[in-house]
Every structure is written in structure tokens, then in C-alpha cells.
Amino acid sequence: MHISPLLILMVLLFSACTPELKEKQSGLVEQNVEEIKAMQYELFKPLTDPKAVLILFGGFLQTAKDIKKEFDIGNKAAREGVAVIFMNYNQTLWLEEKDKVSLASSIKEILQENEVDDLPITIGGFSSGGNVALLLSNFLQKTDEELKLKGVFAVDSPIDLLALYHSAQKNVSRNFSETAVQEGKWIIQTIETRLGKPDDDLSAYEKYAVFTAASLHTSNLNELKPIKIRFYSEPDTLWWKEQRMADYDQMNAYYLNKLTGLLKEKGFKHVEYIQTKDQGYRSDGERHPHSWSIVNQDRLLEWIPRK
């Protein structure tokens, strides 16, 4: 499939199975760590006594290689007994039912073929990858009692599709930033094509979004109540105002914070919202609050459940 320049711009915003040939790599991989590259994923695995698994989904169009570049946690995690699976699954803002079934099957196969399916599992993702992590985790909790899913986290993710749609309309109308305008047009077209216009029917938005603030709809997370949940964001209002003329209620942070409060009201005892400051930088040094780097790797590893 041809990837247009417009789709590539989306990285800035969100950033059935045939046998796969796997290649063991060497070079930057530390001693006592095995790296495996396959079509669907890349894996950093401790050679002895792994104690947990961390599965990571990148933002829109981010490959496993891109995740490793922006969030180089593989060796560090392996030293602490955590195997890390960097997924090559990166072109969606939500999951259809068939996508959940297929992705769940792929995840289970990856875990089994690498002999880590009996370990505690944490799933996380950045931007749209956080949406995938949350929706997939909810599905796995509902359908797979054998899987030891213990935690899930989302990093500055656009969890509210209705809010994302309205924000895109504002950005196009303002015409302040060319990048924001192009992103906005893509979002509007993508969402309207599948979900229709929200004025006509809100139910499709509620069905596929992680969260719909307008109706306080959180049902797509109901199965996650027993496990640990984390939401990360860095609401640098000055940066967003200068770069995009964006208001606070256009930011992912606004909805992640709101969702955290609602889940706590509903009895979710293991959910937390982590707000950072001046931590958002891309791997090339560019200042950007919408980045993997807002996650403190050491504290994340402390938070991940082990066997």
C-alpha cells in the first residue's frame, strides 16, 4: 500500500497467520539478552529466567524499529527480567471486532512461540497505540482466562474519538498551522468514512472509542477493573498554544485526566493518571510533549507486575 505524505504527518499527531522467519540479531543487544526480529514484532528477551512480558504498540505508522528508537527500553527491561515485544501494528485509531480477534490470536501465538505465555503481561502504547493497548486488553480480559494480563497503560492517547473529531474541525477552521490543518482533514475523513457524522448517530463513536466524554461512556474498559491501569500525558498548554493554537480541552491530557476520575468513581482501584512536565522530547532532541519520553522507564519497570 502506498503511504502518502499526509499519512506520514499523522505520526506527529499520534504518533491470519503464516509461519514467520525469525532472525536473531547482534550488535547493540547486551549480553544475556536475545533479540528476535519477525514480521509482526521484535523481541528483547532475557536468556535466563524471564519474569514478565511487556508488549508495546507505537503511534500511527510507528514500526517496532521506531518504538525502539523513541523508547529504548529493551536492554534495560531484560536486565530486570522483563521481555519486551515491540509490535508492528500501527495504522488504526480504534479496533473493529474482527481486528480484536485477529490481534488477540497473534499476540497469543507470539507469546507461545517464544515460551513466555505463562508470565504476567503488561500492554502499553503511545498515542493511537495506547487506544489499541486499552481496547485489546479489555477484549483479552473478556475472552481469554488463561492469559495473565496484569497491567495496561496509554501514553498521551486520543481516547475520545468524538473529541478528536471536533478538535480536527476546529483546527481546519482556524487554519493556524498547516500540519494541524492536514492532520485535521485526515481525521475528519477517516472518522466520517467509518463512523459517520456524530450529529447523525453517536452510538458508533461510543462503540469504538476507548472513552466518550460527552456521554460519559466508559463501557469499553469494563473488563479492566481488576488490573493496573496508567495514563500518561504532558499538558504543556503554552507549547500547544504556540504550535497549534490548541485549547486545553483539545489535548489528550484533558480526556485522560477526566477518564481517570470517572473510572475511580466507578470503583476502579488500580487506575492512575501521571502528568509530567518538560519531559517530552523526540529522539532527535526536538521538544514535543507528545512523545514516548514522558514515560520514566525506571518507574514503569517498577510498576510492571512480575511472577
N, C-alpha and C positions, 0 to 999 in steps of 0.2 A: 504494500500500500504506500502510495506517495504521501509523505508528510509535508504539508505546506508550511511556509514561514509563519502563517497565522497560528498554526498548532504549536510551533516551537515557542511562540510568545507565551503560550499558556504555562510553560514551565515557570515563568517569572511570577505568575499569579498563584499557582497551586504548588506552585510547583506542583479432550478425549484423547487418549493419550497413546503415544507411540514411544517405544523404548528410546532413551536418550543416551548418547555417547558422553561419558564424563571424562574430564581431563584433570589430572592432578597438577597443580601449579607449584612453582617455587619462586623464590626471589624475595619479596617483601614479607613473606609469611614467616613467622617466628618458629623457632624450634619447638617441637612437641605440639604443633598446630598443623592440621591438614586442611588444605584449601581444595575444594572441588568446584569446577565450573560446568554447568549444564545449561540446556536451552532455557529452562524455566527459572533457574535460580543460580546463585553462587553461595557456597557454604564455607564458613570457617568453623572447624570442629576440633576440640581438644582430643589429642591422641589417646589420652588416658582419662577414664572416669568422668565423662561429662555429667553435669548435674542439672542442667536446664537448657531450654531452647528459646531463642529469641528470633521471631520472624518479622522482617521489616518490608514494608511497602513504600515505594517512593512516590513523589508527587507526579503530576501529569507529565508523561513522556520520560520520566526518570527511570533508567535501567538500573540493574544491580550495580553496575560499574559506577554509575552516577551517585547512587546512595553511598557506596564505599568512599567516594571522593569527598562528599559533603559530610559524611558521618562515619568516620574511620574508627569503628568500634570493634572490628573483627578480632584482632590480636588481643586487645585488652580484655574483651569478654572471654575469649578462650582461655586466657591465663587464670580466670576465675571460674573456669568450669562451665561456661555458658557457650553453647554452639549457636552461631548466628547464621540465619538463612536470609540472604538478600534476594528479594523476589523481582523477576522481570514481568511485572503485571502493573500497567501504568497508563491506561488510556480510558479511564472511566471516572465519573463523579458519583456514581451510585451502582448498585448491583441489582440486576434482574434476578428472578428466582433461578433461572437456568444457569446464570453466572455463579450464583452461590453454590449450587450443586456441583458444577464443574470445578470451581476453585477449591471447594472443600475436599473433593476427591483428589485433586492434585496435591494439596497440602498433606493429606494423609499418606499418599504414595511417597512423597519426598521424605517424610519422617520415617516411614517404614524402611525404605531402601537405604537410608543412612543410619538405621538402627538407633534412632533417638525418639521413637514414638511412645516410649514408656516414661518420658521425662516431663516435668512441669513445663508448660508452654506459655509464653507471653507473646502477644502480637501487637505490633505498633506500626504507625505510618505517618508520613509527613504530608500535609495539605490534602489533596484528594485521596492519597494513600491512607490517611487517617480515617476517611469515610469508609474505605474498603476494609480496613482493620476492624472497625467497630461493627459494621454490618455482617462481615464474615464471622466474627467472634460470636455475635448473637445467634447466628444460624448454627454454628458448631455446638454451642451450648444446648440448643434445642434438639439437635439431630444426632449427636454423637456422644453418648455417655462414657465411652471408653477413653476419649481424648482428655488429657489432663490440662485443660485450659485454666490458667490461674490469674492472668492479667492481660489488660489491653490498654493502649494509650494512643492518643492522637495529637499531632504537633501542628498547631495553627491550621486546623482543617475547616473547610467551608461546609459545616454540617447542616446548615439550613438552606435548602435549595430555593425556597421561596424568597428568602432574604437575599440570596446570591443573585437571583433573577432581578429583583427590584434594584439592587446595588448596580448591576450591569446597566439597567435602564438609566439610572442617574449618571453614570459615567459617560455613557454615549451622549446624553442630553447636554452635559456640562462641556464636553469637547475640550477638556483641560489638558489631558495627556494622550498622545497618540497611542501609546501602549495600552492605556486603560480603555480607550475607545475600541481598539481592535479586539482586546480581550472581551469587552462588554458585548460586542456584536456576536462574537463566537458563542458566548454563554447563552445569550438570548436565543440564537438559532438552535443550539444544541438542546436546550431545555424545552423550548416550544415544540420542536420536532417530535420529541418523545412524550412529554408530559402535557402538552397543550398550554394554553394561557391560563394562569391561575384564576382570573376573573370568571372563567367558564366552569372550572372544576378544581377545587383544592385537594381532592382526595388522592390524586396521582402524586402530588408533591408529598403528602403525608405518607403515602405508601413506600416511597423510595428514599426519602431523606432520613438521615440519622435523627433529625430533630426539626420540628416546625414550630417556631416561637409564636406565630400568630394564633395558633390554636392550642398551644402548649402540648403538642403531640410528641410523646416520648416512647411510644409502644415498641418501636423498632430496637429498643435497648432492654426490654423487659427481662430477657434471659440472663442479662449480665449482673443482676443484683448480687449474686454470691461472690463475684470475683473482684479483683482490684482494678480500678479504672483511674487513669490520669489524663488530664487535658493540659496542654502547654500552649502558651501564647506570649507574645511580647507586644503589647498595645502602645507602640510609640506613636502617639497621636500627632506629634509635630512632624515626624518623618512622613506619615501618610498624608497629612495636610499639604506638605510641601511638594511631595512627589505625585500625588494623585488627587489632591483636593478632597480627600475622603473624610467623612464624618466617623465618629466612634461607632455609631450603630451600623456602619458598613463593614466594620472589621470582624474577622473571625473571632477575635478575642471577646467581643460583646456577646456572641451567641454561645461560646464555650463556657463563659462565666455564668450566663443565665441558665444553661442546661445543668451545670453543676449544682446550682441552688435548687432547681426543680427535682433533680434526682435525689438529693438529700431529703427534701420534703416527702418524697415517695418511699423513703426508708432505705435508700442505698447507703450503706455504712462505709463502703470502701472506695468512695469516689473523691477525688481532689483536683483542684484547679491550681496550676502553677504558673504564676505570672512573672516573667523575667524583665530585666532592664539592661540595655546596652550589651546584650549577648548575641544579637543577630548579625552574623557575618557569613558571607559565602566563602567558599574555599579559596577564591582568588583575592580575598581581602575586602570585597565590596560590602559596604554597610547595607544590610537589608534585614528588617525584623522578621520577615517571612523566610526563615532559614532553619535547617536542621540544627544549627549550632546553639539554638536556645535551650536545647536539652543537655543538661550536665550528665555526661556519660558515667562518671563515678557514682553519682547519686541514683541514676537509673539502674545500674547494676546492683546496687544495694537493695533497691526496691523489688527487683525480679525474684520471684519465689524459686527456691531450689528444692531438690528432693531431700 
